[in-house]
């Protein structure tokens, strides 16, 4: 069973590359099998049909993203450094995600899209709230902040439509703009100690 799961995840990783490159609407099961250099019969050993491929792909992508976010949170003890790394990871993910995927999933698989969007939003908000609570405990964030409001406001900037709007307008300097926005965001919730750490961190990065 574990071996089968490993194989399916490897196949999904390759399918993910295809969907991100070509979108999900244009690819048939024949196309997927051809691109993966396997027979269509072999492909059907892992998936019932194309809808099953798309659902498993979407869940695979979400799990991969959330697992990485949890790794970032657990591997870095300083909340400000966590926040900077999490933000860069999320914006990189959005930038590398084919916009047509969001459109097609929303249009043709609305139930799946809504379910995973809600799950993604709630899990990212939970991680950010944990970050905020830890920051307050370490004296890096102000005690007066409201983690529910702060995490929700941050999440609003990660909505696909909002991201696409800003990315299309500022894509030549997008990394700098994204980092700058987060820096101002953190400065708004940080204590003097937190701001000092942030300034030292920025100097180190540069």
C-alpha positions as CSV (number, residue, x, y, z in Angstrom):
1,X,0.0,0.0,0.0
2,X,2.8,2.4,0.9
3,X,4.6,1.6,-2.3
4,X,1.4,2.2,-4.4
5,X,1.0,5.6,-2.6
6,X,4.6,6.5,-3.4
7,X,4.1,5.7,-7.1
8,X,0.9,7.6,-7.3
9,X,2.5,10.7,-5.7
10,X,5.4,10.4,-8.2
11,X,2.9,10.3,-11.0
12,X,1.0,13.2,-9.6
13,X,4.2,15.2,-9.3
14,X,4.8,14.7,-13.1
15,X,1.1,15.5,-13.9
16,X,1.4,18.6,-11.8
17,X,4.2,19.9,-14.1
18,X,1.9,19.2,-17.2
19,X,-1.1,20.9,-15.8
20,X,0.9,23.9,-14.7
21,X,2.3,24.2,-18.2
22,X,-0.7,23.4,-20.4
23,X,-3.7,23.8,-18.1
24,X,-6.2,21.0,-17.3
25,X,-8.8,21.6,-20.0
26,X,-6.7,20.9,-23.1
27,X,-5.0,17.7,-21.8
28,X,-6.7,14.3,-22.4
29,X,-5.9,11.0,-20.7
30,X,-4.1,10.0,-23.9
31,X,-2.0,13.2,-23.7
32,X,-1.2,12.6,-20.1
33,X,-0.2,9.0,-20.7
34,X,2.0,10.0,-23.7
35,X,3.7,12.8,-21.8
36,X,4.4,10.5,-18.9
37,X,5.7,7.8,-21.3
38,X,3.3,5.2,-19.9
39,X,0.4,3.3,-21.5
40,X,-3.1,4.6,-21.0
41,X,-3.9,1.2,-19.4
42,X,-1.2,1.9,-16.7
43,X,-2.6,5.4,-16.1
44,X,-6.0,3.9,-15.5
45,X,-4.5,1.6,-12.8
46,X,-4.0,4.8,-10.7
47,X,-7.0,6.9,-11.7
48,X,-10.6,6.2,-12.6
49,X,-10.9,9.0,-15.2
50,X,-9.7,12.5,-15.9
51,X,-11.9,14.0,-13.2
52,X,-10.2,11.6,-10.7
53,X,-6.8,12.8,-12.0
54,X,-7.8,16.4,-11.5
55,X,-9.2,15.9,-8.0
56,X,-6.1,14.0,-6.9
57,X,-3.8,16.6,-8.5
58,X,-5.6,19.4,-6.7
59,X,-5.4,17.6,-3.3
60,X,-1.8,16.7,-3.9
61,X,-0.9,20.3,-4.6
62,X,-2.7,21.6,-1.5
63,X,-1.1,19.0,0.7
64,X,2.4,19.7,-0.7
65,X,1.9,23.5,0.0
66,X,0.6,23.0,3.5
67,X,3.3,20.4,4.4
68,X,6.0,22.9,3.3
69,X,4.4,25.7,5.3
70,X,4.3,23.5,8.4
71,X,8.0,22.6,7.8
72,X,8.9,26.3,7.5
73,X,7.0,27.1,10.7
74,X,8.5,24.2,12.7
75,X,12.1,24.7,11.4
76,X,12.4,28.4,12.2
77,X,12.0,29.5,15.8
78,X,11.9,33.3,15.2
79,X,8.4,34.4,14.1
80,X,9.6,37.3,12.0
81,X,11.9,35.1,10.0
82,X,9.1,32.6,9.7
83,X,6.8,35.2,8.4
84,X,9.3,36.4,5.8
85,X,10.0,32.9,4.6
86,X,6.3,31.9,4.5
87,X,5.4,35.0,2.5
88,X,8.1,34.4,-0.1
89,X,7.1,30.7,-0.4
90,X,3.4,31.6,-0.9
91,X,4.0,34.3,-3.4
92,X,6.4,32.1,-5.4
93,X,3.8,29.4,-5.5
94,X,1.1,31.8,-6.7
95,X,3.5,33.2,-9.3
96,X,4.4,29.8,-10.7
97,X,0.8,28.6,-10.8
98,X,-0.9,28.8,-14.2
99,X,-3.8,31.3,-13.9
100,X,-5.9,29.2,-16.2
101,X,-5.7,26.4,-13.6
102,X,-7.6,28.5,-11.1
103,X,-10.1,29.6,-13.8
104,X,-10.7,26.0,-15.0
105,X,-11.0,24.5,-11.5
106,X,-13.4,27.2,-10.5
107,X,-15.5,26.9,-13.6
108,X,-15.6,23.2,-14.2
109,X,-15.0,21.8,-10.7
110,X,-16.6,24.4,-8.4
111,X,-17.4,22.0,-5.5
112,X,-13.8,20.8,-5.4
113,X,-12.5,24.4,-5.8
114,X,-14.6,25.7,-3.0
115,X,-13.7,22.8,-0.7
116,X,-10.0,23.1,-1.2
117,X,-10.0,27.0,-1.2
118,X,-11.7,27.0,2.2
119,X,-9.4,24.3,3.5
120,X,-6.3,26.2,2.2
121,X,-7.5,29.5,3.6
122,X,-8.3,28.1,7.1
123,X,-4.9,26.2,7.3
124,X,-2.8,29.2,6.3
125,X,-4.7,31.5,8.7
126,X,-4.1,29.0,11.4
127,X,-0.3,29.0,10.7
128,X,-0.2,32.8,10.6
129,X,-2.2,33.0,13.9
130,X,0.3,30.6,15.5
131,X,3.1,32.8,14.3
132,X,1.4,35.9,15.7
133,X,0.8,34.3,19.1
134,X,4.4,33.1,19.3
135,X,5.6,36.6,18.3
136,X,3.6,38.1,21.1
137,X,5.1,35.6,23.6
138,X,8.6,36.3,22.5
139,X,8.0,40.1,22.7
140,X,8.5,40.6,19.0
141,X,4.8,41.5,18.3
142,X,2.6,43.9,20.2
143,X,0.3,42.4,22.8
144,X,-2.5,44.6,21.5
145,X,-2.8,42.9,18.1
146,X,-5.8,40.9,17.2
147,X,-4.5,37.6,15.6
148,X,-7.9,36.9,14.0
149,X,-8.0,40.2,12.2
150,X,-4.3,40.4,11.3
151,X,-4.3,36.8,9.8
152,X,-7.5,37.5,7.8
153,X,-6.1,40.7,6.4
154,X,-2.9,39.0,5.4
155,X,-4.9,36.2,3.7
156,X,-6.9,38.7,1.6
157,X,-3.7,39.6,-0.2
158,X,-3.2,36.0,-1.2
159,X,-6.5,35.6,-3.0
160,X,-5.8,34.5,-6.5
161,X,-7.6,37.4,-8.2
162,X,-5.9,40.0,-6.0
163,X,-2.5,38.4,-6.6
164,X,-3.0,38.3,-10.4
165,X,-4.0,42.0,-10.5
166,X,-0.9,43.2,-8.6
167,X,1.4,40.7,-10.3
168,X,0.4,41.7,-13.8
169,X,0.9,45.4,-13.0
170,X,4.2,45.1,-11.1
171,X,5.7,41.8,-12.3
172,X,9.1,43.3,-13.2
173,X,9.7,44.3,-9.6
174,X,7.2,41.9,-7.9
175,X,9.6,40.3,-5.4
176,X,10.7,43.7,-4.1
177,X,7.2,45.0,-3.9
178,X,6.0,41.8,-2.1
179,X,8.8,41.9,0.4
180,X,8.3,45.7,1.0
181,X,4.6,45.2,1.7
182,X,5.3,42.5,4.2
183,X,8.0,44.6,5.9
184,X,5.5,47.4,6.4
185,X,3.0,44.9,7.5
186,X,5.3,43.4,10.1
187,X,6.4,46.9,11.3
188,X,2.8,47.7,12.0
189,X,2.5,44.8,14.5
190,X,6.0,44.6,15.8
191,X,7.5,45.9,19.1
192,X,10.7,47.9,19.1
193,X,12.6,44.7,19.7
194,X,10.8,43.1,16.7
195,X,11.5,46.1,14.5
196,X,15.2,46.0,15.4
197,X,15.3,42.3,14.5
198,X,13.5,43.0,11.2
199,X,15.9,45.8,10.3
200,X,18.9,43.6,11.1
201,X,17.4,40.7,9.1
202,X,16.8,43.0,6.0
203,X,20.4,44.2,6.2
204,X,21.6,40.5,6.3
205,X,19.4,39.6,3.3
206,X,20.7,42.5,1.3
